[in-house]
Amino acid sequence: MIDLPSGIAINNLIDDLKMISWEAAEILLFYSRILKDSNSKNNILKNGNMDDPVTLADLKVNDLIIKRINEKYEKANWNILSEENVKNEGISFCPNNDWIWVLDPLDGTKDFIQGTENYAMHLALNFKNVPYLGVVLIPEKEELWISDGEKVWCENKQGLMIKPILSKNKVLNEMCLVTSKNHGNDTLKKLIQKINFNQVIEMGSIGCKIASILRGESDLYICLSLPGKTSPKDWDFAAPQAILKAAGGSITNLENKELTYGSTNFAQAGIIVASNNSEIHGRICSNIKEIIKKYDLYPF
């Protein structure tokens, strides 16, 4: 196990993350209930960009988590990278040490606005730009997925723990794919059709998709960003990667190489594959790449 910054004990840190996460859940559930009243939506939406919306819930959870971490660990030698702070042009991010918190206070904002259950809070602690600790909170399901760097588990607000149960499917056309509900494109749709998965599930939030793999409900997630278009960012993948990797799964690019965090624009571009089995993950990536090349679906 990697040594945390001086004076910080892993068990105490995990306990604090649990407490902070359930505080965040209360905020998200509060605004989720308000959004069910269509007349209140304009009071919750904080920008007019429905391609990349920001809600009052995003901002409140962002402020809560940053405040709690700074209060409890005032002297800790780490930085906090937050999606909302990056979007705020008045707040810059300049990492100056090996430890960086990576926060998405509300992943799946479109689903949140649409009133589905598929939204999550992501919080990861990266060490030298590699996800180490990970927290994925799914408030509507009362699920808190936690990786402490070695193992992963899920618990509810009462502390009842659930272990991940990964599916045993090993062949692509026997697998269940979980895919994006709001961020798909025609290229990805064509790829899905060519692979001919046994089942395809659509849902929002990358954290929710990875949790579905951990529950054994799905086997695979493919994220395909087109050149020159928007792509997911570090805060979308860091916490989900931490929990899936600790469970025995894997998230890489199509070349089976680990994701690179900390780039200038924080982008996770190209094709990213998340699977339930690190032992066959490389073969899965190769099979997908062969299909893409065969049908000339994506430029390499």
Helices and strands as residue ranges (DSSP letters): H 10-35, G 38-40, H 41-44, H 56-72, E 79-82, H 83-87, E 99-107, H 109-114, E 120-127, E 130-138, G 139-141, E 143-147, E 152-155, E 161-162, G 172-174, E 176-180, H 186-195, E 199-203, H 206-214, E 220-224, H 234-247, E 250-253, E 271-275, H 281-294
